[in-house]
Amino acid sequence: MNRKAILNLAWIIGGALIIFLILKIGPGRIWSNIKTVSIVNFLLLFFFRFIYWLLRTLYWKMILNRFEPGLSFFNLFQARIVGHAISYLTPSAHLGGEVIRTYMVNCPNRRKCLASVILDKTIEILTVIVFAVIGLTIALIRISIPTNMKIFLIGSVAMVILFVAFLIHKQRKGLLTWLSDLIGKVRIRLKFLQKSREKIEEADLYISEFLTKHKIYLFYSILFYAFIILFWTGEIHLTLLVMGVHVRLIDSFLIVTLGTIAFFLPFFPASVGTYEAAYVAVFGILGMQAGAGLALTVIRRILALFWAGAGLVMIYIKRRRI
């Protein structure tokens, strides 16, 4: 099965799952939550999402300043949005846009930019896992969860923790070089990897140096992304309130932390179906209406698609200028 067929199959499976959830819950229940959001409230949610992307850009700039200070914030913001568009619209576990980010930045040393992007993503995943463990612990203490759901949640978090631990271990020794060697061992011949061997090794050195010699900046970066997750929690809480769903802040935190599991499933573009199923499941665990959970994902998708569309426009403009 070729790549295009796999992508089409992923869209079909994800779409079928969404249709199943809509029919299972009932379109009327979902719409009753969505229609309560006024145009003014939608604009407010768009504004908070804009602030979110500004924070994500500032977080990336903090890391990149260790390698290449003085780069344009606006250029980094463009690259960040373009990266979101590619990651969101392709089945890549939100990784596909990271390479595009590297090439969108007007960086004198491309290897330094690549190193910053890899560190950006690693710290993001690491911080999300820490919060997922915190959320899971709170959920196990406060909520009566079925045994099979407990096993699934704990197993999912454990697998991701092991993956990240392995990732960090490899980054200290040269993640990109290891991946390049692994591709060669399985007899996949990629000429650009062979030609770029020195550049790959140089990028690995920058990553290793950041992790070993700039631990204080690593700590600050983790702390900053923790703040972003809390801001994200505030977004979810505000969205639920404008939907007319009265919920405690701790529940919004659990929705964010437990719902992130869907984003680690790499085979579904835009996490189609898995995102909706994860939120419906979390709402069920918290004893909230499934219709409100699915309505929340619809609103969040509208916001995400808007910024993905903005990213595609930025790609088009850049191509026109070349």
C-alpha positions as a Markdown table, in Angstrom:
| # | Residue | x | y | z |
|---|---|---|---|---|
| 1 | Met | 0.0 | 0.0 | 0.0 |
| 2 | Asn | 1.5 | 3.3 | -1.1 |
| 3 | Arg | 1.7 | 6.5 | 1.0 |
| 4 | Lys | -1.3 | 8.1 | -0.7 |
| 5 | Ala | -3.5 | 5.1 | -0.1 |
| 6 | Ile | -2.5 | 5.0 | 3.6 |
| 7 | Leu | -3.3 | 8.7 | 3.9 |
| 8 | Asn | -6.7 | 8.3 | 2.3 |
| 9 | Leu | -7.4 | 5.3 | 4.6 |
| 10 | Ala | -6.5 | 7.4 | 7.6 |
| 11 | Trp | -8.9 | 10.1 | 6.6 |
| 12 | Ile | -11.7 | 7.6 | 6.0 |
| 13 | Ile | -11.2 | 5.8 | 9.3 |
| 14 | Gly | -11.0 | 9.1 | 11.2 |
| 15 | Gly | -14.0 | 10.5 | 9.4 |
| 16 | Ala | -16.0 | 7.4 | 10.1 |
| 17 | Leu | -15.1 | 7.6 | 13.8 |
| 18 | Ile | -16.4 | 11.2 | 13.9 |
| 19 | Ile | -19.6 | 10.3 | 12.2 |
| 20 | Phe | -20.1 | 7.4 | 14.6 |
| 21 | Leu | -19.6 | 9.7 | 17.6 |
| 22 | Ile | -22.0 | 12.3 | 16.2 |
| 23 | Leu | -24.7 | 9.7 | 15.6 |
| 24 | Lys | -24.1 | 8.0 | 18.9 |
| 25 | Ile | -24.3 | 11.3 | 20.9 |
| 26 | Gly | -26.9 | 13.0 | 18.7 |
| 27 | Pro | -26.4 | 16.0 | 16.4 |
| 28 | Gly | -29.0 | 18.0 | 18.4 |
| 29 | Arg | -27.1 | 17.7 | 21.7 |
| 30 | Ile | -23.9 | 18.8 | 20.0 |
| 31 | Trp | -25.5 | 21.8 | 18.2 |
| 32 | Ser | -27.2 | 22.9 | 21.4 |
| 33 | Asn | -23.8 | 23.6 | 22.9 |
| 34 | Ile | -22.2 | 25.1 | 19.8 |
| 35 | Lys | -25.0 | 27.6 | 19.1 |
| 36 | Thr | -24.7 | 29.2 | 22.5 |
| 37 | Val | -21.3 | 30.7 | 21.4 |
| 38 | Ser | -21.9 | 34.2 | 20.0 |
| 39 | Ile | -19.8 | 35.8 | 17.3 |
| 40 | Val | -18.2 | 38.1 | 20.0 |
| 41 | Asn | -17.2 | 35.0 | 22.0 |
| 42 | Phe | -15.8 | 33.4 | 18.9 |
| 43 | Leu | -13.6 | 36.5 | 18.3 |
| 44 | Leu | -12.5 | 36.4 | 21.9 |
| 45 | Leu | -11.5 | 32.7 | 21.5 |
| 46 | Phe | -9.6 | 33.7 | 18.3 |
| 47 | Phe | -7.8 | 36.4 | 20.2 |
| 48 | Phe | -6.7 | 33.9 | 23.0 |
| 49 | Arg | -5.5 | 31.5 | 20.3 |
| 50 | Phe | -3.4 | 34.3 | 18.8 |
| 51 | Ile | -1.9 | 34.9 | 22.2 |
| 52 | Tyr | -1.2 | 31.2 | 22.4 |
| 53 | Trp | 0.8 | 31.2 | 19.2 |
| 54 | Leu | 2.7 | 34.3 | 20.3 |
| 55 | Leu | 3.7 | 32.5 | 23.5 |
| 56 | Arg | 4.7 | 29.4 | 21.4 |
| 57 | Thr | 6.9 | 31.6 | 19.2 |
| 58 | Leu | 8.4 | 33.4 | 22.2 |
| 59 | Tyr | 9.2 | 30.0 | 23.8 |
| 60 | Trp | 11.0 | 28.8 | 20.6 |
| 61 | Lys | 12.9 | 32.1 | 20.4 |
| 62 | Met | 14.2 | 31.5 | 24.0 |
| 63 | Ile | 15.8 | 28.3 | 22.8 |
| 64 | Leu | 17.0 | 29.6 | 19.5 |
| 65 | Asn | 18.6 | 32.6 | 21.2 |
| 66 | Arg | 21.2 | 30.2 | 22.7 |
| 67 | Phe | 22.3 | 29.4 | 19.1 |
| 68 | Glu | 21.4 | 32.3 | 16.9 |
| 69 | Pro | 20.3 | 35.5 | 18.8 |
| 70 | Gly | 18.7 | 38.5 | 17.1 |
| 71 | Leu | 16.4 | 36.7 | 14.6 |
| 72 | Ser | 13.2 | 38.4 | 13.7 |
| 73 | Phe | 10.2 | 37.5 | 16.0 |
| 74 | Phe | 7.8 | 38.0 | 13.1 |
| 75 | Asn | 9.8 | 35.6 | 10.9 |
| 76 | Leu | 9.7 | 33.0 | 13.7 |
| 77 | Phe | 6.0 | 33.6 | 14.1 |
| 78 | Gln | 5.4 | 32.9 | 10.4 |
| 79 | Ala | 7.6 | 29.8 | 10.6 |
| 80 | Arg | 5.7 | 28.6 | 13.7 |
| 81 | Ile | 2.3 | 29.0 | 12.0 |
| 82 | Val | 3.4 | 27.3 | 8.8 |
| 83 | Gly | 4.8 | 24.4 | 10.9 |
| 84 | His | 1.4 | 24.2 | 12.5 |
| 85 | Ala | -0.4 | 24.0 | 9.2 |
| 86 | Ile | 1.8 | 21.2 | 7.8 |
| 87 | Ser | 1.8 | 19.2 | 11.1 |
| 88 | Tyr | -2.0 | 19.7 | 11.5 |
| 89 | Leu | -2.9 | 18.6 | 7.9 |
| 90 | Thr | -0.6 | 15.6 | 7.6 |
| 91 | Pro | -0.5 | 12.3 | 9.5 |
| 92 | Ser | 2.8 | 13.0 | 11.3 |
| 93 | Ala | 2.0 | 13.2 | 15.0 |
| 94 | His | 2.5 | 16.9 | 14.8 |
| 95 | Leu | 6.1 | 16.4 | 13.6 |
| 96 | Gly | 5.8 | 17.0 | 9.9 |
| 97 | Gly | 5.9 | 20.8 | 10.2 |
| 98 | Glu | 9.1 | 20.9 | 12.2 |
| 99 | Val | 11.3 | 20.5 | 9.1 |
| 100 | Ile | 9.4 | 23.2 | 7.3 |
| 101 | Arg | 9.9 | 25.5 | 10.3 |
| 102 | Thr | 13.6 | 25.1 | 9.8 |
| 103 | Tyr | 13.5 | 26.3 | 6.2 |
| 104 | Met | 11.1 | 29.1 | 6.8 |
| 105 | Val | 13.4 | 30.9 | 9.2 |
| 106 | Asn | 16.0 | 33.3 | 7.8 |
| 107 | Cys | 18.7 | 31.7 | 9.9 |
| 108 | Pro | 22.4 | 32.1 | 8.8 |
| 109 | Asn | 23.2 | 28.7 | 10.2 |
| 110 | Arg | 20.5 | 26.1 | 9.3 |
| 111 | Arg | 22.0 | 23.5 | 11.6 |
| 112 | Lys | 21.5 | 25.7 | 14.6 |
| 113 | Cys | 17.9 | 26.3 | 13.6 |
| 114 | Leu | 17.3 | 22.6 | 13.2 |
| 115 | Ala | 18.8 | 21.9 | 16.7 |
| 116 | Ser | 16.5 | 24.6 | 18.2 |
| 117 | Val | 13.4 | 23.0 | 16.5 |
| 118 | Ile | 14.3 | 19.5 | 17.8 |
| 119 | Leu | 14.9 | 20.9 | 21.3 |
| 120 | Asp | 11.6 | 22.8 | 21.1 |
| 121 | Lys | 9.7 | 19.7 | 20.3 |
| 122 | Thr | 11.5 | 17.5 | 22.8 |
| 123 | Ile | 10.9 | 20.0 | 25.7 |
| 124 | Glu | 7.2 | 20.3 | 24.6 |
| 125 | Ile | 6.7 | 16.5 | 24.7 |
| 126 | Leu | 8.6 | 16.2 | 28.0 |
| 127 | Thr | 6.5 | 18.9 | 29.7 |
| 128 | Val | 3.2 | 17.6 | 28.3 |
| 129 | Ile | 4.1 | 14.1 | 29.7 |
| 130 | Val | 4.9 | 15.6 | 33.1 |
| 131 | Phe | 1.5 | 17.3 | 33.1 |
| 132 | Ala | -0.2 | 14.2 | 31.8 |
| 133 | Val | 1.2 | 12.2 | 34.7 |
| 134 | Ile | 0.0 | 14.9 | 37.1 |
| 135 | Gly | -3.5 | 14.9 | 35.5 |
| 136 | Leu | -3.6 | 11.1 | 35.6 |
| 137 | Thr | -2.7 | 11.0 | 39.3 |
| 138 | Ile | -5.4 | 13.6 | 40.1 |
| 139 | Ala | -7.9 | 11.6 | 38.1 |
| 140 | Leu | -7.1 | 8.3 | 39.8 |
| 141 | Ile | -7.4 | 10.0 | 43.2 |
| 142 | Arg | -10.6 | 12.0 | 42.6 |
| 143 | Ile | -12.6 | 10.0 | 40.1 |
| 144 | Ser | -13.9 | 6.4 | 40.0 |
| 145 | Ile | -12.5 | 5.2 | 36.6 |
| 146 | Pro | -13.2 | 1.7 | 35.1 |
| 147 | Thr | -10.3 | -0.7 | 35.4 |
| 148 | Asn | -9.8 | -1.1 | 31.7 |
| 149 | Met | -9.7 | 2.7 | 31.2 |
| 150 | Lys | -7.1 | 2.9 | 34.1 |
| 151 | Ile | -4.9 | 0.4 | 32.3 |
| 152 | Phe | -5.2 | 2.2 | 29.0 |
| 153 | Leu | -4.3 | 5.6 | 30.5 |
| 154 | Ile | -1.5 | 4.3 | 32.6 |
| 155 | Gly | -0.1 | 2.2 | 29.8 |
| 156 | Ser | -0.3 | 5.1 | 27.3 |
| 157 | Val | 1.5 | 7.5 | 29.6 |
| 158 | Ala | 4.1 | 4.8 | 30.5 |
| 159 | Met | 4.9 | 4.1 | 26.8 |
| 160 | Val | 5.3 | 7.8 | 26.0 |
| 161 | Ile | 7.6 | 8.3 | 29.1 |
| 162 | Leu | 9.8 | 5.4 | 27.9 |
| 163 | Phe | 9.8 | 6.9 | 24.4 |
| 164 | Val | 10.9 | 10.3 | 25.6 |
| 165 | Ala | 13.5 | 8.9 | 27.9 |
| 166 | Phe | 15.0 | 7.0 | 25.0 |
| 167 | Leu | 14.8 | 10.1 | 22.8 |
| 168 | Ile | 16.6 | 12.3 | 25.4 |
| 169 | His | 19.3 | 9.5 | 25.8 |
| 170 | Lys | 19.8 | 9.5 | 22.1 |
| 171 | Gln | 19.9 | 13.3 | 21.8 |
| 172 | Arg | 22.8 | 13.4 | 24.3 |
| 173 | Lys | 24.8 | 11.0 | 22.1 |
| 174 | Gly | 23.5 | 12.3 | 18.7 |
| 175 | Leu | 19.9 | 11.6 | 17.8 |
| 176 | Leu | 20.1 | 12.7 | 14.2 |
| 177 | Thr | 23.3 | 10.8 | 13.5 |
| 178 | Trp | 21.7 | 7.7 | 15.1 |
| 179 | Leu | 18.5 | 8.1 | 12.9 |
| 180 | Ser | 20.7 | 8.5 | 9.8 |
| 181 | Asp | 22.6 | 5.3 | 10.7 |
| 182 | Leu | 19.4 | 3.4 | 11.4 |
| 183 | Ile | 17.9 | 4.4 | 8.0 |
| 184 | Gly | 21.1 | 3.1 | 6.4 |
| 185 | Lys | 21.0 | -0.2 | 8.3 |
| 186 | Val | 17.5 | -1.0 | 7.0 |
| 187 | Arg | 18.8 | -0.3 | 3.5 |
| 188 | Ile | 16.8 | 2.8 | 2.8 |
| 189 | Arg | 19.1 | 4.9 | 0.6 |
| 190 | Leu | 18.5 | 8.6 | 1.0 |
| 191 | Lys | 21.2 | 10.6 | -0.9 |
| 192 | Phe | 20.5 | 13.8 | 0.9 |
| 193 | Leu | 21.3 | 12.1 | 4.2 |
| 194 | Gln | 24.7 | 10.9 | 2.9 |
| 195 | Lys | 25.5 | 14.3 | 1.5 |
| 196 | Ser | 24.5 | 16.1 | 4.7 |
| 197 | Arg | 26.4 | 13.8 | 7.1 |
| 198 | Glu | 28.6 | 16.6 | 8.5 |
| 199 | Lys | 25.7 | 19.0 | 8.9 |
| 200 | Ile | 23.7 | 16.3 | 10.8 |
| 201 | Glu | 26.6 | 15.7 | 13.1 |
| 202 | Glu | 27.0 | 19.4 | 13.7 |
| 203 | Ala | 23.3 | 19.8 | 14.6 |
| 204 | Asp | 23.7 | 16.9 | 17.0 |
| 205 | Leu | 26.6 | 18.7 | 18.7 |
| 206 | Tyr | 24.5 | 21.9 | 19.2 |
| 207 | Ile | 21.7 | 19.8 | 20.8 |
| 208 | Ser | 24.1 | 17.9 | 23.1 |
| 209 | Glu | 25.7 | 21.2 | 24.1 |
| 210 | Phe | 22.3 | 22.7 | 25.1 |
| 211 | Leu | 21.3 | 19.7 | 27.2 |
| 212 | Thr | 24.7 | 19.4 | 29.0 |
| 213 | Lys | 26.0 | 23.0 | 29.2 |
| 214 | His | 22.9 | 25.2 | 29.3 |
| 215 | Lys | 20.8 | 23.3 | 31.9 |
| 216 | Ile | 19.5 | 26.6 | 33.4 |
| 217 | Tyr | 18.0 | 27.5 | 30.0 |
| 218 | Leu | 16.6 | 24.0 | 29.7 |
| 219 | Phe | 14.9 | 24.5 | 33.1 |
| 220 | Tyr | 13.6 | 28.0 | 32.0 |
| 221 | Ser | 12.3 | 26.5 | 28.8 |
| 222 | Ile | 10.4 | 23.7 | 30.6 |
| 223 | Leu | 9.0 | 26.3 | 33.0 |
| 224 | Phe | 7.9 | 28.5 | 30.1 |
| 225 | Tyr | 6.1 | 25.6 | 28.3 |
| 226 | Ala | 4.5 | 24.7 | 31.6 |
| 227 | Phe | 3.0 | 28.2 | 31.7 |
| 228 | Ile | 1.8 | 27.7 | 28.1 |
| 229 | Ile | 0.0 | 24.5 | 29.1 |
| 230 | Leu | -1.7 | 26.4 | 31.9 |
| 231 | Phe | -2.7 | 29.1 | 29.4 |
| 232 | Trp | -4.1 | 26.3 | 27.2 |
| 233 | Thr | -6.1 | 25.2 | 30.2 |
| 234 | Gly | -7.5 | 28.7 | 30.6 |
| 235 | Glu | -8.5 | 28.6 | 26.9 |
| 236 | Ile | -10.4 | 25.4 | 27.4 |
| 237 | His | -12.1 | 26.7 | 30.5 |
| 238 | Leu | -13.2 | 29.9 | 28.8 |
| 239 | Thr | -14.5 | 27.9 | 25.8 |
| 240 | Leu | -16.6 | 25.7 | 28.1 |
| 241 | Leu | -18.0 | 28.8 | 29.9 |
| 242 | Val | -19.0 | 30.5 | 26.7 |
| 243 | Met | -20.7 | 27.3 | 25.7 |
| 244 | Gly | -22.8 | 27.5 | 28.8 |
| 245 | Val | -21.0 | 24.5 | 30.4 |
| 246 | His | -20.2 | 25.4 | 34.1 |
| 247 | Val | -17.1 | 23.4 | 35.0 |
| 248 | Arg | -14.4 | 23.7 | 37.7 |
| 249 | Leu | -10.9 | 24.8 | 36.7 |
| 250 | Ile | -9.4 | 21.5 | 37.9 |
| 251 | Asp | -11.7 | 19.7 | 35.4 |
| 252 | Ser | -10.5 | 21.9 | 32.6 |
| 253 | Phe | -6.9 | 21.0 | 33.6 |
| 254 | Leu | -7.8 | 17.3 | 33.4 |
| 255 | Ile | -9.5 | 17.7 | 30.0 |
| 256 | Val | -6.2 | 19.2 | 28.7 |
| 257 | Thr | -3.8 | 16.8 | 30.3 |
| 258 | Leu | -5.7 | 13.6 | 29.6 |
| 259 | Gly | -6.8 | 14.7 | 26.2 |
| 260 | Thr | -3.3 | 15.2 | 24.9 |
| 261 | Ile | -2.9 | 11.4 | 24.4 |
| 262 | Ala | -4.7 | 11.8 | 21.0 |
| 263 | Phe | -1.9 | 14.0 | 19.7 |
| 264 | Phe | 0.7 | 11.2 | 19.9 |
| 265 | Leu | -1.2 | 9.0 | 17.5 |
| 266 | Pro | 0.8 | 9.6 | 14.2 |
| 267 | Phe | -1.3 | 8.0 | 11.6 |
| 268 | Phe | -4.3 | 10.3 | 11.6 |
| 269 | Pro | -4.0 | 13.7 | 9.9 |
| 270 | Ala | -5.1 | 16.5 | 12.3 |
| 271 | Ser | -5.8 | 13.6 | 14.7 |
| 272 | Val | -9.1 | 13.2 | 12.9 |
| 273 | Gly | -11.4 | 11.0 | 14.9 |
| 274 | Thr | -8.9 | 10.2 | 17.7 |
| 275 | Tyr | -9.0 | 13.8 | 19.0 |
| 276 | Glu | -12.8 | 13.7 | 19.2 |
| 277 | Ala | -12.9 | 10.2 | 20.7 |
| 278 | Ala | -10.3 | 11.2 | 23.4 |
| 279 | Tyr | -12.2 | 14.3 | 24.5 |
| 280 | Val | -15.5 | 12.4 | 24.6 |
| 281 | Ala | -13.8 | 9.7 | 26.7 |
| 282 | Val | -12.4 | 12.3 | 29.1 |
| 283 | Phe | -15.7 | 14.0 | 29.4 |
| 284 | Gly | -17.3 | 10.6 | 30.2 |
| 285 | Ile | -14.6 | 10.0 | 32.9 |
| 286 | Leu | -15.3 | 13.3 | 34.5 |
| 287 | Gly | -19.1 | 12.7 | 34.4 |
| 288 | Met | -19.8 | 15.4 | 31.9 |
| 289 | Gln | -22.0 | 15.3 | 28.8 |
| 290 | Ala | -20.4 | 13.7 | 25.8 |
| 291 | Gly | -22.2 | 16.3 | 23.6 |
| 292 | Ala | -20.4 | 19.1 | 25.3 |
| 293 | Gly | -17.1 | 17.3 | 24.7 |
| 294 | Leu | -17.7 | 16.8 | 21.0 |
| 295 | Ala | -19.0 | 20.4 | 20.7 |
| 296 | Leu | -15.7 | 21.6 | 22.3 |
| 297 | Thr | -13.7 | 19.7 | 19.7 |
| 298 | Val | -15.7 | 21.3 | 16.9 |
| 299 | Ile | -14.9 | 24.8 | 18.2 |
| 300 | Arg | -11.3 | 24.0 | 18.7 |
| 301 | Arg | -11.0 | 22.6 | 15.2 |
| 302 | Ile | -12.5 | 25.8 | 13.7 |
| 303 | Leu | -9.7 | 27.7 | 15.5 |
| 304 | Ala | -7.0 | 25.3 | 14.5 |
| 305 | Leu | -8.2 | 25.2 | 10.8 |
| 306 | Phe | -8.1 | 29.0 | 10.7 |
| 307 | Trp | -4.5 | 29.1 | 11.8 |
| 308 | Ala | -3.7 | 26.2 | 9.5 |
| 309 | Gly | -5.2 | 28.2 | 6.7 |
| 310 | Ala | -3.1 | 31.2 | 7.7 |
| 311 | Gly | 0.0 | 29.0 | 7.5 |
| 312 | Leu | -0.9 | 27.8 | 4.0 |
| 313 | Val | -1.4 | 31.4 | 2.9 |
| 314 | Met | 2.1 | 32.3 | 4.3 |
| 315 | Ile | 3.6 | 29.4 | 2.3 |
| 316 | Tyr | 1.9 | 30.6 | -0.9 |
| 317 | Ile | 3.2 | 34.2 | -0.3 |
| 318 | Lys | 6.7 | 32.9 | 0.3 |
| 319 | Arg | 6.7 | 30.9 | -2.9 |
| 320 | Arg | 5.4 | 33.9 | -4.9 |
| 321 | Arg | 8.4 | 35.9 | -3.6 |
| 322 | Ile | 11.0 | 33.3 | -4.6 |
